[in-house]
Amino acid sequence: MKNSSMGTSLLLLLVFATLTYCSDARLQACQPSGKIRGIKPPPGQCNPENDSDCCKQGKMYTTYKCSPSVTGNTKAVLTLNSFQKGGDGGGPSECDNQYHSDDTPVVALSTGWYSGGDRCLNYITVSANGKSVKAKVVDECDSTMGCDDEHDYQPPCPNNIVDASKAVWEALGIPEGDWGEYDITWSDA
């Protein structure tokens, strides 16, 4: 009886320790990695198209080197971006050094999901509003840097962003008045 009771106690302790470790590991897996101080964009810099934010002088912005774990139904926030030349996306896309029409379903993923380019030119499935669309990953929505010329003087992206062209928003049937930020799910296609 004594061995059985001790075995049960050890098993419970092991289960508790495992749950605690797994819980802590998930929390630690995607904690903020730091902060950057915003600077005022020079005149004519920071394209505010699609309600893009411009950095504010002295404001502290959180940075991330990670994103939440990817599942078959990963929760994210859909944001609007123009990948066209002269659009609020800034320069050419990171994956192919090209610009992309707003009529093409393309996305940029937060740094952790972009995974150093591992998802470049692959398709993801974006779902919302009872509909789904396949979109090609062409860029990173940088969660580690921002407020500089390379990032069009925009703040770092949060770690849960799928930054999408107008074509993605239209395919999901989201009314134009709701464009900007929208709760979605996504998965690798």
Secondary structure, DSSP 4 states (H G I P E B T S, - for coil): -HHHHHHHHHHHHHHHHHHHHHHHHHHHHT---EEEE--PPPTT-S--GGG-----TT-EEEE-S--PPP-TTEEEEEEE---STTSTT-SS-TTTS----TTS-EEEEEHHHHGGGTTTT-EEEEEETTEEEEEEEEEEE-SS--SSGGGTTPPPPPTTEEEE-HHHHHHTT--GGG-SEEEEEEEE-
